[in-house]
Amino acid sequence: MILQRLVGNVYSVLVEILLWIIPIGGFIASGIVLSGWYSSFHIGYALLGLIGGILLDVILFGPLIILFNIRSSLRNIENK
């Protein structure tokens, strides 16, 4: 039981970290790659990468976050 909670907590922290890394990485990578390696950083491309990263977060991690919220709500009901 303790190991289950530990794994669940570590997994939720890992998801939280990835939720921040993906949009930031998309912002930086598309600002550099889409504008070309030898030209300057373009904010328009970077914003497209940021939006793409947020959409990727919603699609990939949205269901997991809903499950985490359900788990938290069930734990609160169980403790009452």
PyMOL Python script that loads the backbone (N, CA, C, O; Angstrom):
from pymol import cmd

cmd.read_pdbstr("""\
ATOM      1  N   MET A   1       0.823  -1.197   0.000  1.00  0.00           N
ATOM      2  CA  MET A   1       0.000   0.000   0.000  1.00  0.00           C
ATOM      3  C   MET A   1       0.864   1.257   0.000  1.00  0.00           C
ATOM      4  O   MET A   1       0.548   2.227  -0.688  1.00  0.00           O
ATOM      5  N   ILE A   2       1.940   1.244   0.759  1.00  0.00           N
ATOM      6  CA  ILE A   2       2.821   2.413   0.806  1.00  0.00           C
ATOM      7  C   ILE A   2       3.511   2.607  -0.534  1.00  0.00           C
ATOM      8  O   ILE A   2       3.663   3.732  -1.011  1.00  0.00           O
ATOM      9  N   LEU A   3       3.930   1.496  -1.139  1.00  0.00           N
ATOM     10  CA  LEU A   3       4.611   1.592  -2.429  1.00  0.00           C
ATOM     11  C   LEU A   3       3.664   2.110  -3.516  1.00  0.00           C
ATOM     12  O   LEU A   3       4.086   2.849  -4.406  1.00  0.00           O
ATOM     13  N   GLN A   4       2.399   1.728  -3.445  1.00  0.00           N
ATOM     14  CA  GLN A   4       1.425   2.226  -4.419  1.00  0.00           C
ATOM     15  C   GLN A   4       1.288   3.741  -4.334  1.00  0.00           C
ATOM     16  O   GLN A   4       1.245   4.427  -5.355  1.00  0.00           O
ATOM     17  N   ARG A   5       1.220   4.254  -3.120  1.00  0.00           N
ATOM     18  CA  ARG A   5       1.102   5.707  -2.957  1.00  0.00           C
ATOM     19  C   ARG A   5       2.361   6.412  -3.406  1.00  0.00           C
ATOM     20  O   ARG A   5       2.292   7.486  -4.002  1.00  0.00           O
ATOM     21  N   LEU A   6       3.523   5.814  -3.124  1.00  0.00           N
ATOM     22  CA  LEU A   6       4.792   6.416  -3.544  1.00  0.00           C
ATOM     23  C   LEU A   6       4.882   6.495  -5.058  1.00  0.00           C
ATOM     24  O   LEU A   6       5.248   7.530  -5.615  1.00  0.00           O
ATOM     25  N   VAL A   7       4.544   5.389  -5.722  1.00  0.00           N
ATOM     26  CA  VAL A   7       4.589   5.369  -7.183  1.00  0.00           C
ATOM     27  C   VAL A   7       3.584   6.354  -7.761  1.00  0.00           C
ATOM     28  O   VAL A   7       3.891   7.060  -8.722  1.00  0.00           O
ATOM     29  N   GLY A   8       2.386   6.410  -7.184  1.00  0.00           N
ATOM     30  CA  GLY A   8       1.377   7.363  -7.653  1.00  0.00           C
ATOM     31  C   GLY A   8       1.828   8.803  -7.491  1.00  0.00           C
ATOM     32  O   GLY A   8       1.619   9.626  -8.383  1.00  0.00           O
ATOM     33  N   ASN A   9       2.445   9.112  -6.356  1.00  0.00           N
ATOM     34  CA  ASN A   9       2.916  10.475  -6.123  1.00  0.00           C
ATOM     35  C   ASN A   9       4.071  10.837  -7.051  1.00  0.00           C
ATOM     36  O   ASN A   9       4.115  11.941  -7.594  1.00  0.00           O
ATOM     37  N   VAL A  10       5.004   9.907  -7.233  1.00  0.00           N
ATOM     38  CA  VAL A  10       6.134  10.178  -8.130  1.00  0.00           C
ATOM     39  C   VAL A  10       5.643  10.350  -9.562  1.00  0.00           C
ATOM     40  O   VAL A  10       6.132  11.215 -10.289  1.00  0.00           O
ATOM     41  N   TYR A  11       4.683   9.533  -9.964  1.00  0.00           N
ATOM     42  CA  TYR A  11       4.150   9.635 -11.321  1.00  0.00           C
ATOM     43  C   TYR A  11       3.448  10.967 -11.535  1.00  0.00           C
ATOM     44  O   TYR A  11       3.588  11.577 -12.595  1.00  0.00           O
ATOM     45  N   SER A  12       2.702  11.420 -10.550  1.00  0.00           N
ATOM     46  CA  SER A  12       2.019  12.706 -10.702  1.00  0.00           C
ATOM     47  C   SER A  12       3.025  13.860 -10.745  1.00  0.00           C
ATOM     48  O   SER A  12       2.798  14.843 -11.451  1.00  0.00           O
ATOM     49  N   VAL A  13       4.123  13.757 -10.009  1.00  0.00           N
ATOM     50  CA  VAL A  13       5.166  14.784 -10.077  1.00  0.00           C
ATOM     51  C   VAL A  13       5.836  14.758 -11.447  1.00  0.00           C
ATOM     52  O   VAL A  13       6.118  15.813 -12.015  1.00  0.00           O
ATOM     53  N   LEU A  14       6.093  13.566 -11.983  1.00  0.00           N
ATOM     54  CA  LEU A  14       6.693  13.449 -13.312  1.00  0.00           C
ATOM     55  C   LEU A  14       5.792  14.054 -14.382  1.00  0.00           C
ATOM     56  O   LEU A  14       6.271  14.743 -15.283  1.00  0.00           O
ATOM     57  N   VAL A  15       4.495  13.801 -14.288  1.00  0.00           N
ATOM     58  CA  VAL A  15       3.548  14.390 -15.246  1.00  0.00           C
ATOM     59  C   VAL A  15       3.558  15.908 -15.126  1.00  0.00           C
ATOM     60  O   VAL A  15       3.524  16.609 -16.137  1.00  0.00           O
ATOM     61  N   GLU A  16       3.603  16.419 -13.905  1.00  0.00           N
ATOM     62  CA  GLU A  16       3.645  17.873 -13.695  1.00  0.00           C
ATOM     63  C   GLU A  16       4.888  18.488 -14.336  1.00  0.00           C
ATOM     64  O   GLU A  16       4.806  19.544 -14.965  1.00  0.00           O
ATOM     65  N   ILE A  17       6.022  17.839 -14.180  1.00  0.00           N
ATOM     66  CA  ILE A  17       7.256  18.340 -14.790  1.00  0.00           C
ATOM     67  C   ILE A  17       7.148  18.332 -16.308  1.00  0.00           C
ATOM     68  O   ILE A  17       7.533  19.298 -16.966  1.00  0.00           O
ATOM     69  N   LEU A  18       6.625  17.243 -16.862  1.00  0.00           N
ATOM     70  CA  LEU A  18       6.466  17.166 -18.314  1.00  0.00           C
ATOM     71  C   LEU A  18       5.467  18.188 -18.840  1.00  0.00           C
ATOM     72  O   LEU A  18       5.610  18.681 -19.959  1.00  0.00           O
ATOM     73  N   LEU A  19       4.454  18.508 -18.032  1.00  0.00           N
ATOM     74  CA  LEU A  19       3.490  19.528 -18.449  1.00  0.00           C
ATOM     75  C   LEU A  19       4.167  20.885 -18.630  1.00  0.00           C
ATOM     76  O   LEU A  19       3.704  21.696 -19.433  1.00  0.00           O
ATOM     77  N   TRP A  20       5.233  21.146 -17.916  1.00  0.00           N
ATOM     78  CA  TRP A  20       5.960  22.399 -18.081  1.00  0.00           C
ATOM     79  C   TRP A  20       7.035  22.298 -19.161  1.00  0.00           C
ATOM     80  O   TRP A  20       7.251  23.258 -19.901  1.00  0.00           O
ATOM     81  N   ILE A  21       7.708  21.164 -19.265  1.00  0.00           N
ATOM     82  CA  ILE A  21       8.827  21.027 -20.198  1.00  0.00           C
ATOM     83  C   ILE A  21       8.373  21.032 -21.649  1.00  0.00           C
ATOM     84  O   ILE A  21       9.031  21.632 -22.499  1.00  0.00           O
ATOM     85  N   ILE A  22       7.252  20.368 -21.948  1.00  0.00           N
ATOM     86  CA  ILE A  22       6.811  20.250 -23.346  1.00  0.00           C
ATOM     87  C   ILE A  22       6.500  21.609 -23.976  1.00  0.00           C
ATOM     88  O   ILE A  22       7.006  21.871 -25.067  1.00  0.00           O
ATOM     89  N   PRO A  23       5.702  22.494 -23.363  1.00  0.00           N
ATOM     90  CA  PRO A  23       5.468  23.802 -24.015  1.00  0.00           C
ATOM     91  C   PRO A  23       6.724  24.677 -24.072  1.00  0.00           C
ATOM     92  O   PRO A  23       6.942  25.382 -25.057  1.00  0.00           O
ATOM     93  N   ILE A  24       7.545  24.634 -23.027  1.00  0.00           N
ATOM     94  CA  ILE A  24       8.781  25.430 -23.045  1.00  0.00           C
ATOM     95  C   ILE A  24       9.717  24.922 -24.128  1.00  0.00           C
ATOM     96  O   ILE A  24      10.329  25.710 -24.849  1.00  0.00           O
ATOM     97  N   GLY A  25       9.828  23.593 -24.242  1.00  0.00           N
ATOM     98  CA  GLY A  25      10.661  23.017 -25.304  1.00  0.00           C
ATOM     99  C   GLY A  25      10.119  23.329 -26.681  1.00  0.00           C
ATOM    100  O   GLY A  25      10.891  23.595 -27.602  1.00  0.00           O
ATOM    101  N   GLY A  26       8.801  23.300 -26.840  1.00  0.00           N
ATOM    102  CA  GLY A  26       8.200  23.661 -28.125  1.00  0.00           C
ATOM    103  C   GLY A  26       8.451  25.110 -28.472  1.00  0.00           C
ATOM    104  O   GLY A  26       8.699  25.439 -29.632  1.00  0.00           O
ATOM    105  N   PHE A  27       8.389  25.983 -27.476  1.00  0.00           N
ATOM    106  CA  PHE A  27       8.650  27.405 -27.678  1.00  0.00           C
ATOM    107  C   PHE A  27      10.080  27.624 -28.172  1.00  0.00           C
ATOM    108  O   PHE A  27      10.307  28.325 -29.159  1.00  0.00           O
ATOM    109  N   ILE A  28      11.021  27.028 -27.488  1.00  0.00           N
ATOM    110  CA  ILE A  28      12.430  27.222 -27.841  1.00  0.00           C
ATOM    111  C   ILE A  28      12.768  26.533 -29.162  1.00  0.00           C
ATOM    112  O   ILE A  28      13.397  27.129 -30.037  1.00  0.00           O
ATOM    113  N   ALA A  29      12.347  25.276 -29.301  1.00  0.00           N
ATOM    114  CA  ALA A  29      12.713  24.516 -30.491  1.00  0.00           C
ATOM    115  C   ALA A  29      12.122  25.106 -31.763  1.00  0.00           C
ATOM    116  O   ALA A  29      12.822  25.221 -32.769  1.00  0.00           O
ATOM    117  N   SER A  30      10.862  25.479 -31.737  1.00  0.00           N
ATOM    118  CA  SER A  30      10.275  26.018 -32.962  1.00  0.00           C
ATOM    119  C   SER A  30      10.766  27.430 -33.240  1.00  0.00           C
ATOM    120  O   SER A  30      10.813  27.841 -34.400  1.00  0.00           O
ATOM    121  N   GLY A  31      11.127  28.171 -32.226  1.00  0.00           N
ATOM    122  CA  GLY A  31      11.712  29.489 -32.460  1.00  0.00           C
ATOM    123  C   GLY A  31      13.044  29.402 -33.160  1.00  0.00           C
ATOM    124  O   GLY A  31      13.415  30.295 -33.922  1.00  0.00           O
ATOM    125  N   ILE A  32      13.771  28.318 -32.902  1.00  0.00           N
ATOM    126  CA  ILE A  32      15.079  28.137 -33.533  1.00  0.00           C
ATOM    127  C   ILE A  32      14.952  27.370 -34.845  1.00  0.00           C
ATOM    128  O   ILE A  32      15.473  27.808 -35.871  1.00  0.00           O
ATOM    129  N   VAL A  33      14.261  26.227 -34.819  1.00  0.00           N
ATOM    130  CA  VAL A  33      14.232  25.337 -35.974  1.00  0.00           C
ATOM    131  C   VAL A  33      13.385  25.895 -37.108  1.00  0.00           C
ATOM    132  O   VAL A  33      13.832  25.903 -38.255  1.00  0.00           O
ATOM    133  N   LEU A  34      12.183  26.358 -36.820  1.00  0.00           N
ATOM    134  CA  LEU A  34      11.316  26.836 -37.897  1.00  0.00           C
ATOM    135  C   LEU A  34      11.826  28.127 -38.522  1.00  0.00           C
ATOM    136  O   LEU A  34      11.536  28.410 -39.684  1.00  0.00           O
ATOM    137  N   SER A  35      12.579  28.906 -37.766  1.00  0.00           N
ATOM    138  CA  SER A  35      13.107  30.129 -38.345  1.00  0.00           C
ATOM    139  C   SER A  35      14.411  29.874 -39.098  1.00  0.00           C
ATOM    140  O   SER A  35      14.926  30.773 -39.764  1.00  0.00           O
ATOM    141  N   GLY A  36      14.932  28.693 -39.001  1.00  0.00           N
ATOM    142  CA  GLY A  36      16.183  28.363 -39.679  1.00  0.00           C
ATOM    143  C   GLY A  36      17.340  28.444 -38.694  1.00  0.00           C
ATOM    144  O   GLY A  36      17.341  29.271 -37.782  1.00  0.00           O
ATOM    145  N   TRP A  37      18.295  27.598 -38.886  1.00  0.00           N
ATOM    146  CA  TRP A  37      19.411  27.511 -37.945  1.00  0.00           C
ATOM    147  C   TRP A  37      20.307  28.740 -37.981  1.00  0.00           C
ATOM    148  O   TRP A  37      20.937  29.070 -36.976  1.00  0.00           O
ATOM    149  N   TYR A  38      20.376  29.420 -39.115  1.00  0.00           N
ATOM    150  CA  TYR A  38      21.334  30.511 -39.242  1.00  0.00           C
ATOM    151  C   TYR A  38      20.718  31.888 -39.141  1.00  0.00           C
ATOM    152  O   TYR A  38      21.436  32.889 -39.146  1.00  0.00           O
ATOM    153  N   SER A  39      19.410  31.957 -39.050  1.00  0.00           N
ATOM    154  CA  SER A  39      18.769  33.262 -38.913  1.00  0.00           C
ATOM    155  C   SER A  39      18.413  33.503 -37.453  1.00  0.00           C
ATOM    156  O   SER A  39      18.694  32.671 -36.591  1.00  0.00           O
ATOM    157  N   SER A  40      17.810  34.615 -37.192  1.00  0.00           N
ATOM    158  CA  SER A  40      17.521  34.987 -35.815  1.00  0.00           C
ATOM    159  C   SER A  40      16.289  34.253 -35.293  1.00  0.00           C
ATOM    160  O   SER A  40      15.544  33.641 -36.058  1.00  0.00           O
ATOM    161  N   PHE A  41      16.091  34.324 -34.001  1.00  0.00           N
ATOM    162  CA  PHE A  41      14.957  33.722 -33.314  1.00  0.00           C
ATOM    163  C   PHE A  41      13.695  34.503 -33.652  1.00  0.00           C
ATOM    164  O   PHE A  41      13.658  35.719 -33.470  1.00  0.00           O
ATOM    165  N   HIS A  42      12.661  33.827 -34.141  1.00  0.00           N
ATOM    166  CA  HIS A  42      11.409  34.484 -34.500  1.00  0.00           C
ATOM    167  C   HIS A  42      10.342  34.170 -33.465  1.00  0.00           C
ATOM    168  O   HIS A  42      10.059  33.004 -33.190  1.00  0.00           O
ATOM    169  N   ILE A  43       9.755  35.205 -32.896  1.00  0.00           N
ATOM    170  CA  ILE A  43       8.770  35.034 -31.836  1.00  0.00           C
ATOM    171  C   ILE A  43       7.471  34.424 -32.360  1.00  0.00           C
ATOM    172  O   ILE A  43       6.784  33.717 -31.622  1.00  0.00           O
ATOM    173  N   GLY A  44       7.125  34.683 -33.610  1.00  0.00           N
ATOM    174  CA  GLY A  44       5.900  34.106 -34.183  1.00  0.00           C
ATOM    175  C   GLY A  44       5.976  32.593 -34.244  1.00  0.00           C
ATOM    176  O   GLY A  44       5.028  31.907 -33.863  1.00  0.00           O
ATOM    177  N   TYR A  45       7.098  32.065 -34.722  1.00  0.00           N
ATOM    178  CA  TYR A  45       7.274  30.621 -34.755  1.00  0.00           C
ATOM    179  C   TYR A  45       7.340  30.044 -33.346  1.00  0.00           C
ATOM    180  O   TYR A  45       6.839  28.950 -33.089  1.00  0.00           O
ATOM    181  N   ALA A  46       7.958  30.782 -32.447  1.00  0.00           N
ATOM    182  CA  ALA A  46       8.054  30.314 -31.073  1.00  0.00           C
ATOM    183  C   ALA A  46       6.681  30.223 -30.432  1.00  0.00           C
ATOM    184  O   ALA A  46       6.405  29.276 -29.696  1.00  0.00           O
ATOM    185  N   LEU A  47       5.816  31.192 -30.701  1.00  0.00           N
ATOM    186  CA  LEU A  47       4.458  31.132 -30.159  1.00  0.00           C
ATOM    187  C   LEU A  47       3.668  29.970 -30.744  1.00  0.00           C
ATOM    188  O   LEU A  47       2.858  29.356 -30.049  1.00  0.00           O
ATOM    189  N   LEU A  48       3.898  29.665 -32.016  1.00  0.00           N
ATOM    190  CA  LEU A  48       3.268  28.482 -32.609  1.00  0.00           C
ATOM    191  C   LEU A  48       3.732  27.208 -31.898  1.00  0.00           C
ATOM    192  O   LEU A  48       2.933  26.305 -31.648  1.00  0.00           O
ATOM    193  N   GLY A  49       5.002  27.142 -31.580  1.00  0.00           N
ATOM    194  CA  GLY A  49       5.521  25.995 -30.842  1.00  0.00           C
ATOM    195  C   GLY A  49       4.951  25.902 -29.441  1.00  0.00           C
ATOM    196  O   GLY A  49       4.682  24.809 -28.944  1.00  0.00           O
ATOM    197  N   LEU A  50       4.768  27.057 -28.800  1.00  0.00           N
ATOM    198  CA  LEU A  50       4.168  27.081 -27.468  1.00  0.00           C
ATOM    199  C   LEU A  50       2.730  26.577 -27.517  1.00  0.00           C
ATOM    200  O   LEU A  50       2.324  25.770 -26.681  1.00  0.00           O
ATOM    201  N   ILE A  51       1.966  27.046 -28.485  1.00  0.00           N
ATOM    202  CA  ILE A  51       0.578  26.602 -28.635  1.00  0.00           C
ATOM    203  C   ILE A  51       0.532  25.108 -28.955  1.00  0.00           C
ATOM    204  O   ILE A  51      -0.305  24.377 -28.427  1.00  0.00           O
ATOM    205  N   GLY A  52       1.435  24.668 -29.820  1.00  0.00           N
ATOM    206  CA  GLY A  52       1.500  23.238 -30.135  1.00  0.00           C
ATOM    207  C   GLY A  52       1.856  22.400 -28.917  1.00  0.00           C
ATOM    208  O   GLY A  52       1.310  21.312 -28.733  1.00  0.00           O
ATOM    209  N   GLY A  53       2.762  22.891 -28.088  1.00  0.00           N
ATOM    210  CA  GLY A  53       3.119  22.172 -26.859  1.00  0.00           C
ATOM    211  C   GLY A  53       1.966  22.088 -25.884  1.00  0.00           C
ATOM    212  O   GLY A  53       1.759  21.058 -25.243  1.00  0.00           O
ATOM    213  N   ILE A  54       1.211  23.173 -25.773  1.00  0.00           N
ATOM    214  CA  ILE A  54       0.048  23.164 -24.874  1.00  0.00           C
ATOM    215  C   ILE A  54      -1.014  22.194 -25.402  1.00  0.00           C
ATOM    216  O   ILE A  54      -1.625  21.463 -24.623  1.00  0.00           O
ATOM    217  N   LEU A  55      -1.236  22.186 -26.710  1.00  0.00           N
ATOM    218  CA  LEU A  55      -2.196  21.239 -27.284  1.00  0.00           C
ATOM    219  C   LEU A  55      -1.742  19.798 -27.076  1.00  0.00           C
ATOM    220  O   LEU A  55      -2.563  18.925 -26.795  1.00  0.00           O
ATOM    221  N   LEU A  56      -0.469  19.548 -27.210  1.00  0.00           N
ATOM    222  CA  LEU A  56       0.073  18.218 -26.966  1.00  0.00           C
ATOM    223  C   LEU A  56      -0.127  17.816 -25.508  1.00  0.00           C
ATOM    224  O   LEU A  56      -0.457  16.666 -25.216  1.00  0.00           O
ATOM    225  N   ASP A  57       0.071  18.759 -24.600  1.00  0.00           N
ATOM    226  CA  ASP A  57      -0.185  18.498 -23.179  1.00  0.00           C
ATOM    227  C   ASP A  57      -1.635  18.131 -22.938  1.00  0.00           C
ATOM    228  O   ASP A  57      -1.930  17.183 -22.211  1.00  0.00           O
ATOM    229  N   VAL A  58      -2.533  18.877 -23.544  1.00  0.00           N
ATOM    230  CA  VAL A  58      -3.963  18.620 -23.340  1.00  0.00           C
ATOM    231  C   VAL A  58      -4.338  17.244 -23.864  1.00  0.00           C
ATOM    232  O   VAL A  58      -5.092  16.514 -23.220  1.00  0.00           O
ATOM    233  N   ILE A  59      -3.819  16.891 -25.021  1.00  0.00           N
ATOM    234  CA  ILE A  59      -4.175  15.612 -25.636  1.00  0.00           C
ATOM    235  C   ILE A  59      -3.550  14.437 -24.888  1.00  0.00           C
ATOM    236  O   ILE A  59      -4.225  13.442 -24.625  1.00  0.00           O
ATOM    237  N   LEU A  60      -2.269  14.543 -24.543  1.00  0.00           N
ATOM    238  CA  LEU A  60      -1.583  13.420 -23.915  1.00  0.00           C
ATOM    239  C   LEU A  60      -1.846  13.307 -22.417  1.00  0.00           C
ATOM    240  O   LEU A  60      -2.077  12.211 -21.906  1.00  0.00           O
ATOM    241  N   PHE A  61      -1.811  14.423 -21.720  1.00  0.00           N
ATOM    242  CA  PHE A  61      -1.851  14.369 -20.264  1.00  0.00           C
ATOM    243  C   PHE A  61      -3.192  14.780 -19.662  1.00  0.00           C
ATOM    244  O   PHE A  61      -3.385  14.648 -18.453  1.00  0.00           O
ATOM    245  N   GLY A  62      -4.108  15.269 -20.466  1.00  0.00           N
ATOM    246  CA  GLY A  62      -5.419  15.649 -19.953  1.00  0.00           C
ATOM    247  C   GLY A  62      -6.156  14.500 -19.275  1.00  0.00           C
ATOM    248  O   GLY A  62      -6.644  14.664 -18.157  1.00  0.00           O
ATOM    249  N   PRO A  63      -6.251  13.334 -19.927  1.00  0.00           N
ATOM    250  CA  PRO A  63      -6.922  12.213 -19.264  1.00  0.00           C
ATOM    251  C   PRO A  63      -6.225  11.776 -17.971  1.00  0.00           C
ATOM    252  O   PRO A  63      -6.892  11.375 -17.018  1.00  0.00           O
ATOM    253  N   LEU A  64      -4.903  11.850 -17.932  1.00  0.00           N
ATOM    254  CA  LEU A  64      -4.186  11.482 -16.712  1.00  0.00           C
ATOM    255  C   LEU A  64      -4.498  12.445 -15.573  1.00  0.00           C
ATOM    256  O   LEU A  64      -4.653  12.025 -14.426  1.00  0.00           O
ATOM    257  N   ILE A  65      -4.589  13.709 -15.879  1.00  0.00           N
ATOM    258  CA  ILE A  65      -4.889  14.698 -14.845  1.00  0.00           C
ATOM    259  C   ILE A  65      -6.312  14.498 -14.326  1.00  0.00           C
ATOM    260  O   ILE A  65      -6.568  14.656 -13.132  1.00  0.00           O
ATOM    261  N   ILE A  66      -7.227  14.154 -15.214  1.00  0.00           N
ATOM    262  CA  ILE A  66      -8.592  13.862 -14.775  1.00  0.00           C
ATOM    263  C   ILE A  66      -8.594  12.658 -13.838  1.00  0.00           C
ATOM    264  O   ILE A  66      -9.286  12.666 -12.820  1.00  0.00           O
ATOM    265  N   LEU A  67      -7.824  11.622 -14.177  1.00  0.00           N
ATOM    266  CA  LEU A  67      -7.741  10.458 -13.297  1.00  0.00           C
ATOM    267  C   LEU A  67      -7.112  10.812 -11.957  1.00  0.00           C
ATOM    268  O   LEU A  67      -7.546  10.305 -10.922  1.00  0.00           O
ATOM    269  N   PHE A  68      -6.093  11.677 -11.955  1.00  0.00           N
ATOM    270  CA  PHE A  68      -5.485  12.116 -10.694  1.00  0.00           C
ATOM    271  C   PHE A  68      -6.503  12.868  -9.840  1.00  0.00           C
ATOM    272  O   PHE A  68      -6.542  12.687  -8.623  1.00  0.00           O
ATOM    273  N   ASN A  69      -7.319  13.704 -10.462  1.00  0.00           N
ATOM    274  CA  ASN A  69      -8.341  14.434  -9.716  1.00  0.00           C
ATOM    275  C   ASN A  69      -9.407  13.496  -9.151  1.00  0.00           C
ATOM    276  O   ASN A  69      -9.879  13.690  -8.031  1.00  0.00           O
ATOM    277  N   ILE A  70      -9.781  12.486  -9.922  1.00  0.00           N
ATOM    278  CA  ILE A  70     -10.745  11.502  -9.430  1.00  0.00           C
ATOM    279  C   ILE A  70     -10.154  10.746  -8.243  1.00  0.00           C
ATOM    280  O   ILE A  70     -10.831  10.516  -7.241  1.00  0.00           O
ATOM    281  N   ARG A  71      -8.884  10.361  -8.369  1.00  0.00           N
ATOM    282  CA  ARG A  71      -8.220   9.651  -7.270  1.00  0.00           C
ATOM    283  C   ARG A  71      -8.166  10.512  -6.010  1.00  0.00           C
ATOM    284  O   ARG A  71      -8.403  10.026  -4.904  1.00  0.00           O
ATOM    285  N   SER A  72      -7.856  11.773  -6.186  1.00  0.00           N
ATOM    286  CA  SER A  72      -7.809  12.687  -5.049  1.00  0.00           C
ATOM    287  C   SER A  72      -9.178  12.865  -4.411  1.00  0.00           C
ATOM    288  O   SER A  72      -9.298  12.886  -3.186  1.00  0.00           O
ATOM    289  N   SER A  73     -10.206  12.992  -5.237  1.00  0.00           N
ATOM    290  CA  SER A  73     -11.569  13.141  -4.710  1.00  0.00           C
ATOM    291  C   SER A  73     -12.013  11.892  -3.963  1.00  0.00           C
ATOM    292  O   SER A  73     -12.647  11.990  -2.912  1.00  0.00           O
ATOM    293  N   LEU A  74     -11.686  10.723  -4.495  1.00  0.00           N
ATOM    294  CA  LEU A  74     -12.033   9.469  -3.816  1.00  0.00           C
ATOM    295  C   LEU A  74     -11.297   9.329  -2.502  1.00  0.00           C
ATOM    296  O   LEU A  74     -11.856   8.827  -1.528  1.00  0.00           O
ATOM    297  N   ARG A  75     -10.052   9.766  -2.462  1.00  0.00           N
ATOM    298  CA  ARG A  75      -9.290   9.724  -1.217  1.00  0.00           C
ATOM    299  C   ARG A  75      -9.903  10.661  -0.174  1.00  0.00           C
ATOM    300  O   ARG A  75      -9.942  10.326   1.009  1.00  0.00           O
ATOM    301  N   ASN A  76     -10.380  11.830  -0.604  1.00  0.00           N
ATOM    302  CA  ASN A  76     -11.030  12.760   0.321  1.00  0.00           C
ATOM    303  C   ASN A  76     -12.341  12.185   0.846  1.00  0.00           C
ATOM    304  O   ASN A  76     -12.651  12.335   2.028  1.00  0.00           O
ATOM    305  N   ILE A  77     -13.109  11.532  -0.014  1.00  0.00           N
ATOM    306  CA  ILE A  77     -14.369  10.910   0.408  1.00  0.00           C
ATOM    307  C   ILE A  77     -14.078   9.762   1.374  1.00  0.00           C
ATOM    308  O   ILE A  77     -14.786   9.582   2.365  1.00  0.00           O
ATOM    309  N   GLU A  78     -13.039   8.992   1.081  1.00  0.00           N
ATOM    310  CA  GLU A  78     -12.676   7.861   1.932  1.00  0.00           C
ATOM    311  C   GLU A  78     -12.247   8.316   3.320  1.00  0.00           C
ATOM    312  O   GLU A  78     -12.519   7.627   4.304  1.00  0.00           O
ATOM    313  N   ASN A  79     -11.585   9.454   3.416  1.00  0.00           N
ATOM    314  CA  ASN A  79     -11.100   9.945   4.700  1.00  0.00           C
ATOM    315  C   ASN A  79     -12.197  10.579   5.558  1.00  0.00           C
ATOM    316  O   ASN A  79     -12.010  10.768   6.760  1.00  0.00           O
ATOM    317  N   LYS A  80     -13.327  10.904   4.954  1.00  0.00           N
ATOM    318  CA  LYS A  80     -14.418  11.532   5.728  1.00  0.00           C
ATOM    319  C   LYS A  80     -15.160  10.535   6.574  1.00  0.00           C
ATOM    320  O   LYS A  80     -16.099  10.902   7.280  1.00  0.00           O
TER     321      LYS A  80
END
""", "prot")
cmd.dss("prot")
cmd.show_as("cartoon", "prot")
cmd.util.cbc("prot")
cmd.orient("prot")
